[in-house]
Amino acid sequence: MEPVISDRGMLHIYDGHLYTTTRIHNSATVYSRCRIPSCNSRATFIVDKPNEVHVTIPHNHEADEVEVEILRFKAELKRRAVVDSRSPRELFDDVSQQYL
């Protein structure tokens, strides 16, 4: 699972779907659920093996690649705003070039 920071905290991306963490067991196993409230999809993964994801309940909707790319874009823009002293317009132009 790929982590990405959103306005409301950490999300994880897997197979084009967004997950929120619901529980972490013994600092090793992460339990997650789909970000869409009407979807009951759940997934688990081990912290040391984030690519080995076990989806226990399938999604009842299609993956939203556009929303995923928007979240990645916003996260990268925020990250650069913290470490870069350029103007917001310059940062936006620079980051947006990656997503064309």
C-alpha positions as CSV (number, residue, x, y, z in Angstrom):
1,M,0.0,0.0,0.0
2,E,1.2,3.4,-0.9
3,P,0.8,6.0,1.9
4,V,-0.4,9.5,1.0
5,I,-1.2,12.4,3.3
6,S,-4.6,14.0,2.9
7,D,-6.4,16.9,4.5
8,R,-7.7,14.6,7.2
9,G,-4.6,12.5,7.8
10,M,-2.9,9.5,6.4
11,L,-4.6,7.4,3.6
12,H,-3.3,4.3,1.8
13,I,-3.7,3.6,-1.9
14,Y,-4.0,0.1,-3.2
15,D,-5.2,-0.9,-6.6
16,G,-6.6,2.6,-7.2
17,H,-8.7,2.6,-4.1
18,L,-8.3,4.8,-1.0
19,Y,-8.2,3.3,2.5
20,T,-8.2,4.8,6.0
21,T,-6.4,3.0,8.9
22,T,-8.9,1.7,11.4
23,R,-6.5,-0.1,13.7
24,I,-2.9,-1.1,14.2
25,H,-2.2,-4.3,16.0
26,N,1.1,-4.8,17.9
27,S,2.7,-2.1,15.7
28,A,2.8,-4.7,12.9
29,T,-0.6,-5.4,11.3
30,V,-2.5,-2.5,9.9
31,Y,-6.3,-2.9,9.4
32,S,-7.9,-0.5,6.9
33,R,-11.3,0.2,5.4
34,C,-12.4,1.9,2.2
35,R,-12.6,5.7,2.4
36,I,-16.1,5.7,0.9
37,P,-18.6,5.2,3.8
38,S,-21.1,3.1,1.8
39,C,-18.4,0.6,0.8
40,N,-17.6,-2.1,3.3
41,S,-14.3,-3.1,1.8
42,R,-11.6,-4.0,4.2
43,A,-7.9,-4.7,3.9
44,T,-4.9,-5.7,6.1
45,F,-1.2,-5.5,5.6
46,I,2.0,-6.0,7.6
47,V,4.0,-2.8,8.2
48,D,7.2,-4.5,7.1
49,K,5.6,-5.9,3.9
50,P,3.3,-3.1,2.6
51,N,3.1,-4.7,-0.9
52,E,1.4,-7.9,0.5
53,V,-2.1,-6.7,1.0
54,H,-5.0,-8.9,1.8
55,V,-8.4,-7.5,0.8
56,T,-11.0,-9.3,2.9
57,I,-14.2,-7.7,1.5
58,P,-14.2,-6.5,-2.2
59,H,-15.3,-3.0,-3.2
60,N,-18.8,-2.2,-4.4
61,H,-17.5,0.6,-6.7
62,E,-14.9,1.2,-9.3
63,A,-11.5,2.7,-8.5
64,D,-11.2,6.5,-8.9
65,E,-7.8,7.1,-10.4
66,V,-8.6,10.9,-10.8
67,E,-9.1,11.3,-7.0
68,V,-5.9,9.3,-6.3
69,E,-3.9,11.6,-8.6
70,I,-5.4,14.7,-7.1
71,L,-4.4,13.5,-3.6
72,R,-0.9,12.7,-4.7
73,F,-0.7,16.2,-6.4
74,K,-1.9,18.0,-3.2
75,A,0.4,16.0,-1.0
76,E,3.4,16.8,-3.1
77,L,2.5,20.4,-3.3
78,K,2.2,20.6,0.5
79,R,5.5,18.8,1.0
80,R,7.3,21.2,-1.3
81,A,5.7,24.2,0.3
82,V,7.4,23.3,3.6
83,V,10.9,22.7,2.2
84,D,11.0,25.2,-0.7
85,S,11.1,29.0,-0.4
86,R,9.8,29.8,-3.9
87,S,6.4,31.5,-4.4
88,P,3.2,29.4,-4.3
89,R,2.7,30.1,-8.1
90,E,6.2,28.8,-8.9
91,L,5.7,25.7,-6.7
92,F,2.3,25.0,-8.3
93,D,3.7,25.3,-11.8
94,D,6.6,23.0,-11.0
95,V,4.5,20.3,-9.4
96,S,1.8,20.5,-12.0
97,Q,4.4,19.8,-14.7
98,Q,4.8,16.3,-13.2
99,Y,1.1,15.5,-13.7
100,L,0.5,16.5,-17.3
